[in-house]
Amino acid sequence: MKAEPGASGLLVQKMGEAGYALTVGADGTAVLTVKGPHASARLVGKQRVNDGRWHHVLAEVDRPAGKLRLYVDGTPDARGSGIGADVSLANAADLYVGGAPDGGCLACTIDFLRMAQGTLADADTTIGELYAWEFDGPFLQDFTGRQRDFGRSAAGAIDLGTER
């Protein structure tokens, strides 16, 4: 995501009486909030992500361990206590990205959003591996190792590029 300098607001949210939200706070850091009927937790990041540059932001809610984690640009940014797996986050609220009808719009560009029901450990990976895959993964090259030109690439396993 690339937030405008000084921007704050909603990145992603599914929040009613219970749920979760990832926002950019007034200080420019990522903020992860989870709440259930009788418990809630909030984690504020350390690194500013509203500086007009691209940032990879990952929020992890480890319910069995009761932990929250934020990662920015492939490195740990903040970690803290969360809520346990016994606290329901279920709600009938809509899922919002980049803002909601009642406001909180974040002046930003989102290139990619992925939501998963597990942690990095559940996927048997690390933030370093995930970051490397997303920014230098094999999908960026054809089978011969040649960099893809996504504006002119062939659909096949070998991209002849502009040498057609």
N, C-alpha and C positions, 0 to 999 in steps of 0.2 A: 504494500500500500504506500501511497505517497500523499501525505497530508500537506495542505497549504501551510506555510509558515504561520505559527500562532493559532492554528485551527484547533478546536476541540469539539467533541460530540460523539455520536454513536457509530461504532464500527459494525457490530453485530449484536442482536438482542432477541431473546425469546423469553419475555418476562411478564408475568402476571402476578398473582399472589406468591408464586414461586417461579424459579427459572434462572436464567443466566444472562450476562451482558458483558461485552468487551467494548470499552470506550477509550477515547483519548481525553485525558483530563485537562483542566485549565493550565496545568504546568507542562503539558505536552507529553506526559508519560502514558503508557498503556495502563488501563485499570480493568481488572477482572472482578466481577461481582457474581456470586451465586447465593440464592436464598431459597429456603423451604418454608414450610408453615411455622416452624419454631426454631429455626437456626439460619444463620447467614454468615458469609465470609466475604472479605474484600482484600484484594492484593493490588498494591500500587507499584508499578515499575520504577526503575531508576533512570533509564535512558530516554531522552526525548525522541519522539517519533514524528513530531510535527514541524520539521525543519525544511520541508520542501524537497527532501530526497526520498528515494525508494527505501523501504524497510520491509524486512520479512519479520512478521510478528506472529508468534505462536503462543496460545494460551492453553494450558493443560490443567484439567480438573481430574485429579486422581481420587476418586470417591472412596475406594477401599482403604487407601492410606490416609484419607482426610487431608490431602495436600493440594495446594494451588501453585502453579509455576508459570512464569512468563519468560519467554525467550525472544530476543531481538537480534536479528541479523546473524543467526546461527550460534549465539552464545547465551548462557543463562543470564537473565536480567533481574529476576526477583523470585522468591519462593516464600511460602508461608502456609499457615494452617487453613484448611478448608472445612467442608462439612462431610460427614460420613455417608456411606452408601445407604444408611437407614433413613436418610432425610430425602423425601421426594422432591424432585424439581419439576414434576409433571404440571403442565398448565395448558390452557386452551388458547393462549395468546398467539398472535401471528409472529412469524420470524421476520425481523427487519434487518436490512443491511444498508449502512450509510446514513441512516436517519429513520425517523418514524413520522406518521401523520401529525403527531402532536409536537414535533420539533426535534431538537437534538441532532440536526443534520450536520454531518462532518464534511467539510470542504476537502475532498480527497479523491484520488483515483485508486480504484481497487483492481489489480490485474488478475488476482487469483484468490478464491476463497474455498477452503476445504474444511469440512466438519466431519469429525470421526467420533465414534463411540468408545474409543479406547485411548490409552496413553502411548507414548513412545515406547515404553517398556513392553506393553502389550503387543506392539508391532515388531518387537525384537530389533529396535533400531535406536539411534541416538540423535540428538539435535544436529550434531556435526554431519552424520550420514545423510539425514534428511535434507539439510541445507545444501550439501554438495550435490545430491541427486537433483534437487530442484533448479540449481543454478549452473551445474556443469555435468548433468546427467547424460546417459547414453542416447536419449531421445534427441539431443542436440546435434548428433552426428549420424551419418548413415553407417552401413555395415563396414565400410572401408575406413572409417574414422574421419571422413571429410566433413567439415562443418556444414550444416544445412543453411540454405538461404531461404527462410520461411516465406519470403515474398515470391520466390520463384521455384520452390522445391517440387520435385516429383513426388508422387505418392508412394513409390516403391522403396525397397530396402537399400538401393544404391542411387544416390542423388548425383546426377551428372552436372548439376549446377548450371552455370552459364556456358559450359563447354558443349552444349547440345549440337 
